[in-house]
Amino acid sequence: MSRDNLLLKELTEAHGISGYEKEVRDILIRHLKSETKITYDRMGSVIFEKKGEVSGTGFPRIMLPGHMDEIGFMVRHITEEGFVKFIPIGGWYDQVILAQKVVIKTGKGDVVGVVGSKPPHIMSVEERGKVVEKKDMFIDIGASSKKEAEEEFGVTPGDPVVPDCPFTVMKNKKYLMAKAFDNRLGCALFVDVIKALKKIKHKNSVFGVGTVQEEVGCRGAKTSAFSVNPDVCLVAEVAIANDVPGTSPENLSCKLGKGPGISILDGSMIPNIKLRELALLTAKKHKIPVQLFSMPGGGTDGGPTHVNASGVPSLYIGVPTRYIHTHVGIINIDDYDNTLKLMFELVKVLDAKTVKGLTE
């Protein structure tokens, strides 16, 4: 069982903001079409079912959601001079947007641009002391007019806009840099777990789910959880790595290179305590380093999934990632490998008896 950097490269370089996940979905289907039964919900989430050695009553259904969408923008308006005004899709902080390269996905093909604003040299002293707001930004695509942007370039309101950052192996080869680690890491995790399960017998059915529109309200998780009707959910995600200057020890969430993050609480879910303890015991047994963390200010696909039907024991497990919700993130590949190992070993022990015990 091992991770493939080529899969991470392929997934992170794919373009797929919320509502426009087809390119990512097609990659997942190509990797798992020979391993699983594939179904869909009517929101666009894709469900990969890997059956175990037996079936029937009491055979647990284990859901591994990883959302396919990334944060980005949408074309709102084109000025008479040919500049593109945009709407943010997902959570963006104003200060990380300026001077970044983007790709507009048009009906005539990709159009590259850069996010710009009024030059600081002609700002007032008061203006220079403030963060430029998104409403005052624009995308410069090198068009000379609205007519050229629309008729020659094919740009139109509603076109998705994607951050542009190639997958990069850094000088320390354990460190990888790319856009959209949130949450193509989760997609890669369930692909790798399912492929690893091919080599063993497991007493459950595993459902890797590429969900849609997580970044705008975990919408695909709600519909796909209804479709799967899982008995257990292991959310495959990123965890907040804030091991950077300016973080005090009491506010430290996760560090790179110290293992997967296991959530004790996020803004959408308090995990099933027995499932969390099972994860910690499993990690200890297999000598997998882990980090406990909280994220009170955000949520995951576990939010809608854990309240599906009469309730689903759920746990959020994440690969520590720096700088999420920006154009670029950084991970340590050892953390990915250990998250994969932990999720794989957890799936192996989630038989009918163990799953029943989670809610007794």
DRENDO-1510 file (C-alpha; in Angstrom, 1 decimal, always signed):
<recs>
REC; n; res; u; v; w
REC; 1; MET; +0.0; +0.0; +0.0 .
REC; 2; SER; +1.5; +3.3; -1.0 .
REC; 3; ARG; +0.6; +6.7; -2.4 .
REC; 4; ASP; +1.3; +7.8; -5.9 .
REC; 5; ASN; +2.6; +11.4; -6.4 .
REC; 6; LEU; +1.3; +11.2; -10.0 .
REC; 7; LEU; -2.3; +10.8; -8.7 .
REC; 8; LEU; -1.8; +13.9; -6.4 .
REC; 9; LYS; -0.4; +15.8; -9.3 .
REC; 10; GLU; -3.2; +14.9; -11.6 .
REC; 11; LEU; -5.9; +15.7; -9.1 .
REC; 12; THR; -4.5; +19.0; -7.8 .
REC; 13; GLU; -3.8; +20.3; -11.3 .
REC; 14; ALA; -7.4; +19.5; -12.4 .
REC; 15; HIS; -9.8; +22.4; -12.5 .
REC; 16; GLY; -13.0; +22.1; -10.5 .
REC; 17; ILE; -14.5; +24.8; -8.4 .
REC; 18; SER; -17.8; +24.2; -6.6 .
REC; 19; GLY; -20.5; +23.3; -9.1 .
REC; 20; TYR; -17.9; +22.5; -11.9 .
REC; 21; GLU; -16.3; +19.3; -10.6 .
REC; 22; LYS; -16.6; +17.2; -13.8 .
REC; 23; GLU; -12.8; +17.2; -14.6 .
REC; 24; VAL; -12.0; +15.8; -11.2 .
REC; 25; ARG; -14.9; +13.3; -11.3 .
REC; 26; ASP; -13.6; +12.0; -14.6 .
REC; 27; ILE; -10.1; +11.4; -13.1 .
REC; 28; LEU; -11.6; +9.5; -10.2 .
REC; 29; ILE; -13.7; +7.3; -12.5 .
REC; 30; ARG; -10.7; +6.5; -14.6 .
REC; 31; HIS; -8.8; +5.3; -11.6 .
REC; 32; LEU; -11.6; +3.3; -10.0 .
REC; 33; LYS; -13.8; +2.0; -12.8 .
REC; 34; SER; -12.2; -1.4; -12.7 .
REC; 35; GLU; -12.3; -1.7; -8.9 .
REC; 36; THR; -15.8; -0.6; -8.0 .
REC; 37; LYS; -19.4; -0.2; -8.8 .
REC; 38; ILE; -20.1; +3.4; -9.7 .
REC; 39; THR; -23.3; +5.3; -9.1 .
REC; 40; TYR; -24.2; +9.0; -8.7 .
REC; 41; ASP; -26.5; +11.2; -6.8 .
REC; 42; ARG; -28.4; +13.9; -8.7 .
REC; 43; MET; -26.2; +16.7; -7.4 .
REC; 44; GLY; -23.2; +15.3; -9.3 .
REC; 45; SER; -21.4; +13.5; -6.5 .
REC; 46; VAL; -19.9; +10.2; -7.6 .
REC; 47; ILE; -20.0; +7.0; -5.4 .
REC; 48; PHE; -17.5; +4.2; -5.7 .
REC; 49; GLU; -18.7; +1.0; -3.9 .
REC; 50; LYS; -16.1; -1.7; -3.0 .
REC; 51; LYS; -17.8; -4.7; -1.6 .
REC; 52; GLY; -16.2; -7.0; +1.0 .
REC; 53; GLU; -16.2; -10.8; +1.2 .
REC; 54; VAL; -19.8; -11.2; +2.4 .
REC; 55; SER; -23.0; -9.3; +2.2 .
REC; 56; GLY; -26.4; -9.2; +3.8 .
REC; 57; THR; -28.0; -8.0; +7.0 .
REC; 58; GLY; -25.5; -6.5; +9.5 .
REC; 59; PHE; -22.9; -5.9; +6.8 .
REC; 60; PRO; -21.6; -2.3; +7.6 .
REC; 61; ARG; -21.5; +0.4; +5.0 .
REC; 62; ILE; -18.4; +2.6; +5.5 .
REC; 63; MET; -18.5; +6.0; +3.7 .
REC; 64; LEU; -15.2; +7.8; +2.9 .
REC; 65; PRO; -16.2; +11.2; +1.6 .
REC; 66; GLY; -13.6; +13.5; -0.1 .
REC; 67; HIS; -14.9; +16.6; -1.7 .
REC; 68; MET; -13.9; +17.2; -5.3 .
REC; 69; ASP; -14.4; +21.0; -5.4 .
REC; 70; GLU; -11.9; +23.7; -4.7 .
REC; 71; ILE; -12.4; +27.3; -3.9 .
REC; 72; GLY; -12.3; +29.8; -6.8 .
REC; 73; PHE; -14.3; +32.5; -8.4 .
REC; 74; MET; -17.0; +33.1; -11.0 .
REC; 75; VAL; -17.2; +35.8; -13.7 .
REC; 76; ARG; -19.8; +38.3; -12.8 .
REC; 77; HIS; -19.3; +41.2; -15.2 .
REC; 78; ILE; -17.0; +42.4; -18.0 .
REC; 79; THR; -16.1; +46.1; -18.0 .
REC; 80; GLU; -16.1; +48.2; -21.2 .
REC; 81; GLU; -12.3; +48.1; -21.1 .
REC; 82; GLY; -12.2; +44.3; -21.0 .
REC; 83; PHE; -11.5; +43.7; -17.3 .
REC; 84; VAL; -13.3; +40.9; -15.5 .
REC; 85; LYS; -15.1; +41.4; -12.2 .
REC; 86; PHE; -15.7; +38.3; -10.2 .
REC; 87; ILE; -17.7; +36.6; -7.4 .
REC; 88; PRO; -15.8; +34.5; -4.8 .
REC; 89; ILE; -16.8; +30.8; -4.7 .
REC; 90; GLY; -15.9; +29.4; -1.2 .
REC; 91; GLY; -14.1; +31.2; +1.6 .
REC; 92; TRP; -11.5; +33.7; +0.4 .
REC; 93; TYR; -9.6; +36.3; +2.5 .
REC; 94; ASP; -9.1; +39.5; +0.5 .
REC; 95; GLN; -5.3; +39.7; +1.3 .
REC; 96; VAL; -4.4; +36.5; -0.4 .
REC; 97; ILE; -6.1; +37.2; -3.8 .
REC; 98; LEU; -4.2; +40.1; -5.3 .
REC; 99; ALA; -1.5; +39.5; -8.0 .
REC; 100; GLN; -2.3; +35.8; -8.3 .
REC; 101; LYS; -2.6; +34.0; -11.6 .
REC; 102; VAL; -6.0; +32.4; -12.5 .
REC; 103; VAL; -7.6; +30.5; -15.4 .
REC; 104; ILE; -11.0; +31.4; -16.7 .
REC; 105; LYS; -12.8; +28.3; -18.2 .
REC; 106; THR; -14.6; +29.6; -21.2 .
REC; 107; GLY; -16.7; +28.0; -23.9 .
REC; 108; LYS; -13.7; +28.7; -26.3 .
REC; 109; GLY; -11.0; +27.3; -24.0 .
REC; 110; ASP; -8.9; +28.5; -21.1 .
REC; 111; VAL; -8.0; +32.1; -20.7 .
REC; 112; VAL; -5.2; +33.1; -18.3 .
REC; 113; GLY; -5.3; +36.2; -16.3 .
REC; 114; VAL; -4.0; +37.9; -13.1 .
REC; 115; VAL; -5.9; +39.5; -10.3 .
REC; 116; GLY; -5.3; +43.2; -10.2 .
REC; 117; SER; -6.4; +46.4; -8.5 .
REC; 118; LYS; -5.8; +50.1; -8.5 .
REC; 119; PRO; -2.0; +50.7; -8.2 .
REC; 120; PRO; -0.8; +51.7; -4.7 .
REC; 121; HIS; +1.2; +54.6; -6.2 .
REC; 122; ILE; -2.0; +56.5; -7.0 .
REC; 123; MET; -3.8; +55.5; -3.8 .
REC; 124; SER; -4.4; +58.0; -1.0 .
REC; 125; VAL; -2.5; +57.5; +2.3 .
REC; 126; GLU; -5.7; +56.2; +3.8 .
REC; 127; GLU; -6.3; +53.7; +1.0 .
REC; 128; ARG; -2.8; +52.3; +1.2 .
REC; 129; GLY; -3.3; +51.5; +4.9 .
REC; 130; LYS; -6.2; +49.2; +4.1 .
REC; 131; VAL; -6.5; +45.7; +2.6 .
REC; 132; VAL; -8.0; +46.0; -0.9 .
REC; 133; GLU; -11.5; +44.4; -0.9 .
REC; 134; LYS; -12.6; +41.8; -3.4 .
REC; 135; LYS; -15.2; +44.2; -4.8 .
REC; 136; ASP; -12.4; +46.5; -5.9 .
REC; 137; MET; -10.4; +43.8; -7.6 .
REC; 138; PHE; -10.6; +42.6; -11.2 .
REC; 139; ILE; -9.0; +40.0; -13.5 .
REC; 140; ASP; -6.7; +41.3; -16.3 .
REC; 141; ILE; -6.9; +38.9; -19.2 .
REC; 142; GLY; -5.1; +41.1; -21.7 .
REC; 143; ALA; -8.3; +42.1; -23.5 .
REC; 144; SER; -8.5; +45.6; -25.0 .
REC; 145; SER; -12.3; +45.8; -24.7 .
REC; 146; LYS; -15.5; +44.1; -23.6 .
REC; 147; LYS; -16.2; +43.1; -27.2 .
REC; 148; GLU; -12.8; +41.4; -27.5 .
REC; 149; ALA; -13.1; +39.6; -24.1 .
REC; 150; GLU; -16.6; +38.3; -25.0 .
REC; 151; GLU; -16.3; +37.6; -28.8 .
REC; 152; GLU; -12.7; +36.7; -29.2 .
REC; 153; PHE; -11.8; +35.2; -25.8 .
REC; 154; GLY; -15.3; +33.7; -25.1 .
REC; 155; VAL; -15.5; +35.1; -21.6 .
REC; 156; THR; -19.1; +35.3; -20.3 .
REC; 157; PRO; -20.8; +35.8; -16.9 .
REC; 158; GLY; -21.0; +32.4; -15.1 .
REC; 159; ASP; -17.7; +31.1; -16.3 .
REC; 160; PRO; -15.7; +29.4; -13.5 .
REC; 161; VAL; -12.3; +30.9; -12.5 .
REC; 162; VAL; -9.6; +28.6; -11.1 .
REC; 163; PRO; -6.4; +29.4; -9.2 .
REC; 164; ASP; -3.3; +28.6; -11.2 .
REC; 165; CYS; -0.5; +26.8; -9.4 .
REC; 166; PRO; +1.4; +23.7; -10.8 .
REC; 167; PHE; +2.1; +20.7; -8.6 .
REC; 168; THR; +5.7; +21.2; -7.3 .
REC; 169; VAL; +8.1; +18.9; -5.4 .
REC; 170; MET; +10.0; +21.3; -3.1 .
REC; 171; LYS; +13.8; +21.3; -2.3 .
REC; 172; ASN; +13.0; +19.0; +0.6 .
REC; 173; LYS; +11.4; +16.3; -1.5 .
REC; 174; LYS; +9.0; +15.3; +1.3 .
REC; 175; TYR; +7.3; +18.7; +0.9 .
REC; 176; LEU; +4.8; +19.1; -1.9 .
REC; 177; MET; +3.2; +22.4; -3.0 .
REC; 178; ALA; +0.0; +22.7; -5.1 .
REC; 179; LYS; -3.4; +24.3; -5.3 .
REC; 180; ALA; -6.5; +22.4; -4.3 .
REC; 181; PHE; -5.0; +20.1; -1.7 .
REC; 182; ASP; -8.3; +21.0; +0.0 .
REC; 183; ASN; -9.6; +18.5; -0.9 .
REC; 184; ARG; -8.0; +16.5; -3.6 .
REC; 185; LEU; -6.0; +14.9; -0.8 .
REC; 186; GLY; -9.3; +13.4; +0.4 .
REC; 187; CYS; -10.1; +12.2; -3.1 .
REC; 188; ALA; -6.7; +10.6; -3.4 .
REC; 189; LEU; -7.1; +9.0; +0.0 .
REC; 190; PHE; -10.2; +7.1; -0.8 .
REC; 191; VAL; -8.8; +6.0; -4.2 .
REC; 192; ASP; -5.7; +4.6; -2.5 .
REC; 193; VAL; -7.8; +3.0; +0.3 .
REC; 194; ILE; -10.0; +1.2; -2.2 .
REC; 195; LYS; -7.1; +0.0; -4.3 .
REC; 196; ALA; -5.4; -1.3; -1.1 .
REC; 197; LEU; -8.6; -3.2; -0.1 .
REC; 198; LYS; -8.4; -5.2; -3.4 .
REC; 199; LYS; -5.6; -7.2; -1.8 .
REC; 200; ILE; -7.4; -8.2; +1.4 .
REC; 201; LYS; -10.8; -9.6; +2.6 .
REC; 202; HIS; -12.8; -7.0; +4.5 .
REC; 203; LYS; -16.1; -7.5; +6.3 .
REC; 204; ASN; -17.9; -4.3; +5.1 .
REC; 205; SER; -18.7; -2.4; +2.0 .
REC; 206; VAL; -16.6; +0.7; +1.5 .
REC; 207; PHE; -18.0; +3.7; -0.4 .
REC; 208; GLY; -15.5; +6.3; -1.6 .
REC; 209; VAL; -17.5; +9.3; -2.4 .
REC; 210; GLY; -16.3; +12.3; -4.4 .
REC; 211; THR; -18.7; +15.0; -3.2 .
REC; 212; VAL; -19.6; +18.2; -4.8 .
REC; 213; GLN; -20.1; +21.8; -3.5 .
REC; 214; GLU; -18.5; +21.3; -0.1 .
REC; 215; GLU; -16.9; +24.7; -0.2 .
REC; 216; VAL; -20.3; +26.4; -0.5 .
REC; 217; GLY; -22.1; +24.5; +2.2 .
REC; 218; CYS; -21.4; +20.8; +2.1 .
REC; 219; ARG; -24.3; +20.3; -0.3 .
REC; 220; GLY; -23.1; +17.1; -2.0 .
REC; 221; ALA; -22.5; +15.3; +1.2 .
REC; 222; LYS; -26.1; +15.7; +2.2 .
REC; 223; THR; -27.4; +14.1; -1.0 .
REC; 224; SER; -24.7; +11.4; -1.2 .
REC; 225; ALA; -25.2; +10.4; +2.4 .
REC; 226; PHE; -28.8; +9.9; +1.6 .
REC; 227; SER; -27.9; +7.8; -1.3 .
REC; 228; VAL; -25.3; +5.7; +0.5 .
REC; 229; ASN; -27.1; +5.5; +3.9 .
REC; 230; PRO; -23.8; +4.7; +5.7 .
REC; 231; ASP; -23.3; +3.0; +9.1 .
REC; 232; VAL; -20.0; +4.8; +9.6 .
REC; 233; CYS; -18.3; +7.8; +8.0 .
REC; 234; LEU; -14.6; +8.5; +8.0 .
REC; 235; VAL; -14.2; +12.0; +6.5 .
REC; 236; ALA; -11.1; +12.2; +4.3 .
REC; 237; GLU; -9.9; +15.8; +4.5 .
REC; 238; VAL; -7.1; +18.3; +5.2 .
REC; 239; ALA; -6.3; +19.4; +8.7 .
REC; 240; ILE; -5.1; +22.9; +9.5 .
REC; 241; ALA; -1.3; +23.1; +9.8 .
REC; 242; ASN; -0.4; +26.4; +11.4 .
REC; 243; ASP; +3.2; +25.6; +12.5 .
REC; 244; VAL; +4.3; +29.0; +11.2 .
REC; 245; PRO; +5.7; +32.2; +12.7 .
REC; 246; GLY; +3.1; +34.0; +14.8 .
REC; 247; THR; +1.3; +30.9; +16.2 .
REC; 248; SER; +1.4; +30.6; +20.0 .
REC; 249; PRO; +1.7; +27.1; +21.4 .
REC; 250; GLU; -1.8; +27.1; +22.9 .
REC; 251; ASN; -3.2; +28.0; +19.4 .
REC; 252; LEU; -1.2; +25.4; +17.5 .
REC; 253; SER; -3.4; +23.0; +15.5 .
REC; 254; CYS; -1.2; +20.6; +13.6 .
REC; 255; LYS; +2.4; +20.4; +12.5 .
REC; 256; LEU; +3.7; +19.1; +9.2 .
REC; 257; GLY; +5.5; +15.8; +9.5 .
REC; 258; LYS; +3.8; +14.8; +12.8 .
REC; 259; GLY; +1.1; +12.5; +11.4 .
REC; 260; PRO; -2.6; +12.8; +10.5 .
REC; 261; GLY; -4.9; +15.1; +12.4 .
REC; 262; ILE; -7.8; +13.6; +14.3 .
REC; 263; SER; -10.5; +16.1; +15.0 .
REC; 264; ILE; -11.9; +16.5; +18.5 .
REC; 265; LEU; -14.4; +19.1; +17.3 .
REC; 266; ASP; -15.2; +21.2; +14.3 .
REC; 267; GLY; -17.9; +23.8; +13.6 .
REC; 268; SER; -20.2; +21.2; +12.1 .
REC; 269; MET; -19.6; +18.0; +14.1 .
REC; 270; ILE; -18.6; +16.6; +17.4 .
REC; 271; PRO; -17.2; +13.2; +16.4 .
REC; 272; ASN; -18.5; +9.8; +17.7 .
REC; 273; ILE; -16.3; +9.4; +20.8 .
REC; 274; LYS; -16.0; +5.6; +20.5 .
REC; 275; LEU; -14.9; +5.9; +16.9 .
REC; 276; ARG; -12.3; +8.5; +17.8 .
REC; 277; GLU; -11.0; +6.3; +20.5 .
REC; 278; LEU; -10.9; +3.4; +18.1 .
REC; 279; ALA; -8.8; +5.5; +15.7 .
REC; 280; LEU; -6.4; +6.4; +18.5 .
REC; 281; LEU; -6.0; +2.8; +19.5 .
REC; 282; THR; -5.5; +1.7; +15.9 .
REC; 283; ALA; -2.9; +4.4; +15.4 .
REC; 284; LYS; -1.1; +3.2; +18.6 .
REC; 285; LYS; -1.2; -0.4; +17.5 .
REC; 286; HIS; +0.3; +0.3; +14.1 .
REC; 287; LYS; +2.7; +2.9; +15.4 .
REC; 288; ILE; +1.1; +5.7; +13.4 .
REC; 289; PRO; +1.8; +9.2; +14.7 .
REC; 290; VAL; -1.3; +11.3; +15.1 .
REC; 291; GLN; -2.3; +14.8; +16.3 .
REC; 292; LEU; -5.5; +15.8; +18.0 .
REC; 293; PHE; -6.9; +19.1; +16.8 .
REC; 294; SER; -10.0; +21.3; +16.9 .
REC; 295; MET; -11.5; +23.6; +14.2 .
REC; 296; PRO; -14.4; +25.5; +15.7 .
REC; 297; GLY; -14.5; +27.9; +12.9 .
REC; 298; GLY; -15.2; +25.5; +10.0 .
REC; 299; GLY; -16.9; +22.3; +9.0 .
REC; 300; THR; -16.6; +19.3; +6.7 .
REC; 301; ASP; -18.7; +16.8; +4.8 .
REC; 302; GLY; -19.1; +15.1; +8.2 .
REC; 303; GLY; -21.5; +17.8; +9.2 .
REC; 304; PRO; -24.5; +16.7; +7.1 .
REC; 305; THR; -23.4; +13.0; +7.0 .
REC; 306; HIS; -23.4; +12.4; +10.7 .
REC; 307; VAL; -27.0; +13.6; +11.0 .
REC; 308; ASN; -28.2; +11.5; +8.1 .
REC; 309; ALA; -31.3; +9.3; +8.8 .
REC; 310; SER; -31.1; +8.3; +12.5 .
REC; 311; GLY; -27.4; +9.3; +12.8 .
REC; 312; VAL; -24.0; +8.1; +11.5 .
REC; 313; PRO; -21.0; +7.6; +13.8 .
REC; 314; SER; -18.5; +9.9; +12.1 .
REC; 315; LEU; -14.9; +11.0; +12.4 .
REC; 316; TYR; -12.9; +13.7; +10.6 .
REC; 317; ILE; -9.3; +12.7; +9.7 .
REC; 318; GLY; -7.1; +15.2; +7.9 .
REC; 319; VAL; -3.7; +15.5; +6.2 .
REC; 320; PRO; -2.0; +18.6; +7.8 .
REC; 321; THR; -1.8; +21.3; +5.2 .
REC; 322; ARG; -0.5; +24.8; +5.3 .
REC; 323; TYR; -2.2; +27.8; +3.7 .
REC; 324; ILE; -5.5; +26.3; +2.8 .
REC; 325; HIS; -8.0; +28.6; +1.2 .
REC; 326; THR; -5.3; +30.3; -0.8 .
REC; 327; HIS; -3.8; +29.7; -4.2 .
REC; 328; VAL; -1.3; +27.3; -2.9 .
REC; 329; GLY; -0.8; +24.8; -0.1 .
REC; 330; ILE; +2.1; +22.8; +1.3 .
REC; 331; ILE; +2.1; +19.3; +2.8 .
REC; 332; ASN; +4.6; +16.7; +4.0 .
REC; 333; ILE; +4.1; +13.5; +2.1 .
REC; 334; ASP; +4.8; +11.4; +5.2 .
REC; 335; ASP; +1.6; +12.8; +6.7 .
REC; 336; TYR; -0.4; +11.6; +3.6 .
REC; 337; ASP; +1.2; +8.1; +3.8 .
REC; 338; ASN; +0.3; +7.9; +7.5 .
REC; 339; THR; -3.2; +9.1; +7.0 .
REC; 340; LEU; -3.7; +6.5; +4.3 .
REC; 341; LYS; -2.4; +3.8; +6.6 .
REC; 342; LEU; -4.6; +4.9; +9.5 .
REC; 343; MET; -7.8; +5.0; +7.3 .
REC; 344; PHE; -6.9; +1.6; +5.8 .
REC; 345; GLU; -6.4; +0.0; +9.1 .
REC; 346; LEU; -9.6; +1.5; +10.5 .
REC; 347; VAL; -11.6; +0.2; +7.6 .
REC; 348; LYS; -10.2; -3.3; +8.2 .
REC; 349; VAL; -11.5; -3.4; +11.8 .
REC; 350; LEU; -15.0; -1.9; +11.2 .
REC; 351; ASP; -16.9; -5.2; +11.0 .
REC; 352; ALA; -20.5; -5.6; +12.1 .
REC; 353; LYS; -19.7; -6.1; +15.8 .
REC; 354; THR; -17.4; -3.2; +16.0 .
REC; 355; VAL; -19.8; -0.9; +14.2 .
REC; 356; LYS; -22.7; -1.9; +16.5 .
REC; 357; GLY; -20.5; -1.1; +19.5 .
REC; 358; LEU; -20.0; +2.5; +18.4 .
REC; 359; THR; -23.6; +3.4; +19.4 .
REC; 360; GLU; -24.2; +1.0; +22.3 .
</recs>
